[in-house]
Amino acid sequence: MPRSPSALHLAVALDGAGWHPAAWREPAARPGELFTARYWADLVTEAEQGLLDLVTIEDALSLQSTDLDGLDGRTDQVRGRLDAVLIAARIAPLTRHIGLVPTTVVTHTEPFHVSKAIATVDFVSGGRAGVRVKVSGRGDEAAHFGRRTVPRLRVDELDTPAGRAALKELFDEAADYVEVLRRLWDSWEDDAEIRDAATGRFIDREKLHYIDFEGDRFSVKGPSITPRPPQGQPIVSALAHRTEPFRLVARSADLGFVTPRDTAHATEIVTEIREAQTAAGRADETVHVFGDLVVFIDDDPAAAADRKAALDERAGAPYTSDARVFTGTPAQLADLLQDLQQAGLTGFRLRPGTLPHDLTGITRGLVPELQRRGAFRTEYRADTLRGLLGLTRPVNRYADV
């Protein structure tokens, strides 16, 4: 169901110098600082000053590339990243309210390791952690680990029987991965730590639980070595473009990021996710669906379009994306978001075309415009990411009720 304008949520997706491949060459860019804590702290601090719900931090297990299944050999674009989870842990103490959602590739990593890493970020941030789970079908990423091979499939082959089977395998594995994460986060009851120096009892062993997960892809005994996170369950999110990831969002996530072309398409996506949510037995749970847009923002719409055109010329090709690309003013972007919101989207994740220009266009242009319309908060009213998203702290599945 469409929500009132006051319920609109905003996130930003941070990646390198911005989402345009030529962004690093802008005068205000800081390419020499991309691998420093200060750079990321400055970006997230700016996002927090704009009262945004959360930031996501991009990551992958291979260098950035224009080739979907290998390196492209280009040297004129940003290549290389810091680890997103470690960035989140580093900047968490420097912020107070905003949610921190690093990306983790779940296809080649172990859920036990990621569960304690995200739990740690939740402790360090005081309850503001999440994770964006990401699958990988890239052969070059599989080659880093040597544990499996993946079929090479072009985008136009995804709807073939082989393509659908490969996608089902990847996203079923991701669903199992999330289930293991959630069980491990619950494997310590909230009051498992006694910390009674007088009696010498630090922990109540009866309140630590084996999760005993046995699936086709994982066998995990548990319990975790990290106590239950402050939120109980940090936020799980995923980017979804089609049916298989829509189902992952519906059955496993708290938040899905989607890429609608227009309002009608947004309605179709939301309907498909809600139907899958009902089929998964989660109809009564809140699952947020945020629309993704790449944004180039200026006070003059022509200036925004001209800036993107200049970036395109530097890059040698027009910029395209899996998400809709917007150029215009803060007021025009506010109009677009409120129109798309009527399709049932509960918020938006904006990808700044360049940093810091388009990030400040969001925080200092779009946010005040939405506030004038009564469509966005004027202060933070919750201390945790679950609280910002209107989600309750879940009961531990292993605790005696």
N, C-alpha and C positions, 0 to 999 in steps of 0.2 A: 504494500500500500504506500502511496506517496506520503511523505512526511511534511510537517509544517516547515516553513523556511527557517525557523529558529533552530531546527534540529540538524542543519547542514554541518557536516564535518569537512575539514580540510587537512590534507597531507601534502608533503612535497617529496619527490624522488630525487635523491642526490646521486650524481654520477660524474666523476672527474671534474672537468671545467664547464660542464653543461652537456645537454643532450645533442646539440649540433656538433658534428665532427670537427668543425673549424672554430669552435668556441674558445679553445685554448689560445687562439691568435688574437683575440679581442684585446684592446688596450687595458681594460680593467681586469683581465684574467690574471691568475697567479700560477702559471705553469710550473715555476720553480718551487712551489710549495705544495703541490698536489700530494706529496708523500710525507706531509708533516701533520702533527696533531693540531697545530694552531689553525691550519687551513680548515679542517673539518669542524673544529670548535667554533670558529667564526661563523661558518654557515649555519650550524645548528643553533647557535645563539641567536642569529638573525631570525630563524624560523620560530624560535620560542618567543621572541619579542613580538612576532606577529600572531601569537596565541594559537598557533597551529596544533592540531591533535598529535601529529606524529611526523617523523621523517623516516623514509626508507633509505637504505644504503645499498647500492648495487654491488654485486660480486659475481664471480664466475671462477671456473677451474682452468681457464685458458685465457690467452691474451684476447683483447677485443679484436674483432675482425669483421669485415664486410662479407666474408664467406661464411655461410652458415655451418660449415663442417670442416673448418681448417683455417690456417693462417693466410692472410692475404698479402703479406710482405710489404704493406704500406708503412712508410716512415713519416708521413705528414699528418698523422692523427695520434691522439693520446693512446698509448699502449702501456698496460701495467696498472695494477691496483694494490692498495693495502687490503688486508683482511677485514671484511665488514664487521664481523663480530668483535674483533679487537678494537676497531675504531669506536664502536658503540661503548665498549667497556672503558675506553680512555676518556671519552667526552661525557660520560654519564655524570661524574661528580661535578662537572662544570655547568650543568643545567639542573633545573628544579621541577619542571612541569611536563615538558614535551616527551612524547613517546619515542622510543628508539627501536627501530625494526630493521636489523641487518638481514641481508639475503644469505641463505645457505643452500648450496646445491646438495640435494638429498640422494642423488643417484649413486654417488661414489663415496659418501661419508658414512660414518657410523652414528646412529641415533643416540647411543649412550654418551658419546663425546659431546654432541651438540646439545643434548638435554642439560648437561651440567654447565656448558658455556652460556646458554641463554638464561639458566637459573642464576648464574653468577652475575650477569648483566642486570637481572631483576633485583638482586640484592644490592649491587653497587648503585643502581639508580633509585632505589627506594620504591620499586614497583612500577617501572615504566618500560619494561622490556617486551619485545615481541620478536617474531621471526617470520621472514618471508621464505617459504619453502619453494625450491626451484628444481625442476627436473632437467636432465641433460641427455640429449640423444646424439651428442657430438662425438665423433670417433677420436678426435685429437684429445679430448678430455678423458675418454676411456683409456687411451694409451698411456696416460700418466700413472695409471694404477695397475694395469695389466691383469685385472681380475675378470674382465668380461669384454666382449666385443658388442658393438651396436650396429644394426643395419644402416647403411647409408641411404637415406630417403630424402628426396627433394620435397619442397613444399607442395608441389602439385601431385605428389604421391601419397599424401597423408590420408586421403579418402579412399585409397585402395584397400583391399583386405589386409595386405601386409602392413600398410601404414596404420590402419586402425588397430591391428593386433599389437604393433610396437607401442603405440600410444597407450593402449590399455595396460600393457605390462608396466610402463613407466609410471603411470598415474596410480595404478593399484599399489605399486611399491611405495609411492609417496604417501598414500593413505595409511599403509602399514607403518611407515616411518613416523607419521604424526601420532598414530595410536601408541607407539612405543614412547615417544616424547611425553605424551600426556600421562601414561601410566607411571613413568619414572618421576615426573613432577609430583605425582600423588603418592609415591612410595614411602615418603616420610609423612606421618600425620603432623598436624600443625603444632601439637604439644609434645612431640617426640623428644625434644631437648629439655631435660630437667635442670641441668646446671646447678646442682645442689652440692656445694663444696663441703658442707657439714657431713653429709652422708656419703660423699664420694661418688654420687650417681650423676653422670653427665647426660646420659641418654636412656630412654626407655626402649629397650630392644623389642618389646612387644608392639611398638608403634612404628617399626620399620617393616616394610612388606616386600616379599618377593613378587615381582610382577608376572613372572612365568609366561612371557609372551612367546608363542610358537606359531610361526607363519611360514609361508613358502619362501620368504626372503630373509627373515630375521628370527633369531632365537636368542632372547634376552632374559636373563634370570632376574637381575635387579638384586637389591634395591639400588637407588642412586647413591652416590657418595656425597651429594649436596642436599641439604634440607629443603623442604618444600618452599618454593619461591614466595616472596611477599604477596604476589597476586594470586597465589594458588596455582593458576594456570596462566603463564604469559600468553599474549595474543599470538595466534597462528594465522598467517595470511598467505595468499597465493595469487599470482597473476594468471588470468584465464582468458583464452581467446576462442575456445570452442567447447564442444560437449564434454570431452574427457576431463579437462581441467574445471569446467563448470561443476561437474559431479564431485570433484575433489573439494572444491569450495563448499558445496552443499553438505557433504557428509563429514568433513573433517576440520574446516576452518572457522574462524571467527570473523574473518574479513577477506573479501575477494576484490581484486582490482581487475576491471574489465575495460574494453576499448571500443565503445560504441561509436558508430559513424555519425549518428543523429538520434533524435528523440525516439523515432519509431524503432530503430535498431536497439536502443537502450531498453525499451519496453520488452522486446523479444528476449534479450539477454536476461533481464530480471525475472521474467516469467519462467524461463527455462531453469534458472537457479532455484527459484522458489518451489517449482514442481519437484526438482531433484531433492531439495531439502525436505519436503514432505515425504517423499519416497524413502528417505533415509531415517525417518522417524524424528526429525528435528524441527517440525513445523512450529513448535512453541518456543524455539530458541531464537535469539537475535543473531542473525548473520548479516553483517554489513556488506553492502556492495558499493564500491567507490568507482566512479568513472575516471579513466586516465586521459589526460590531454597534455601534449607538448605545447608550451606557451612562450610566445615572444610578445612582451608587453611594453608599450610606450604611451605617453600622453596623447600622441597623434597617431592614428591608425596607419597613416602612410609611412610614418617613421618606423613603425614596427615591421611593416612589410618590406621596406627598403633595407632594414637591418638584416632581415632574414635573407633577402636577395644577395646582399653583399657577402654574407657568410656562405651562401650556396656557391657564389662565384669563386671564393677562396677554396672551397672544398672540391670544385670541379664538377659538381652535379647538384641538382635540386635535392634538398633534404626531404626524405619521406620517413614514415614511422609506422609501427604497428598501431599506434594511437593517433587520434585526430590531431592535426596541427593547427593551432590558433595563432593568429596575429591580430593585434588590436589594442584597445584601451582597457583599463581596469573596468570601466562601466560596461563595455561590450562583453568582456569576459563574465562579469557578474550576470548579465542578461542570459548568456549562454548556459551558465551553470544552473540558474534558476529554471530555465526551460527544460534542461535535461533532468533536473531533479523531479519534475512531474512524472517522469517515467518510472519512478520508484527507487532511483539511486539515493543512497543515504549520505553520500559525500563524494569527494573528488580527490584524486591524487594528481597533482600538477607536476610536470617535468619541466624545469626551467631550461629554455633553449641555451642560455648562456648564464654563467655565474661570475659575479654576483648580480648582474643587471636584472635578470628576470626573476630571481629570488626576491629582491627588494621590490620589484614590480608587484609581486604577490603580497608581501608583508606590509608594504607601505602604500600600495595602490589599491589592490583588490580587497584586502581585509577591511580598510576603512570604508570602502564603497559598500561592501556587504553589511557592515555594522550600521551604516546610515539607513539601510533598508530593513534593519531589524532581523537580518538573516544570518548573523554570526555573533558569537559570544564577544563580550567586552572585557572579560577576565576569565582566568582559569578557575573552575569550581570543583576540581577533583585533584587528588594527589597521585592517582595511579592512571595508567593507560586504560585499564578496564573501566575505571570511573569516567574518564573523558569520553569513552565510547558508549557509556550507559550500560555497561555489562556488570553484573553482580560477580562477586567472588565465589567460585564454585565450591561446593562441598567436596571433600576428599572422598573418592570412591571406595577407599579401603577402611575408612573410619567407621566404627560401630555407631549407629544412630539409635 
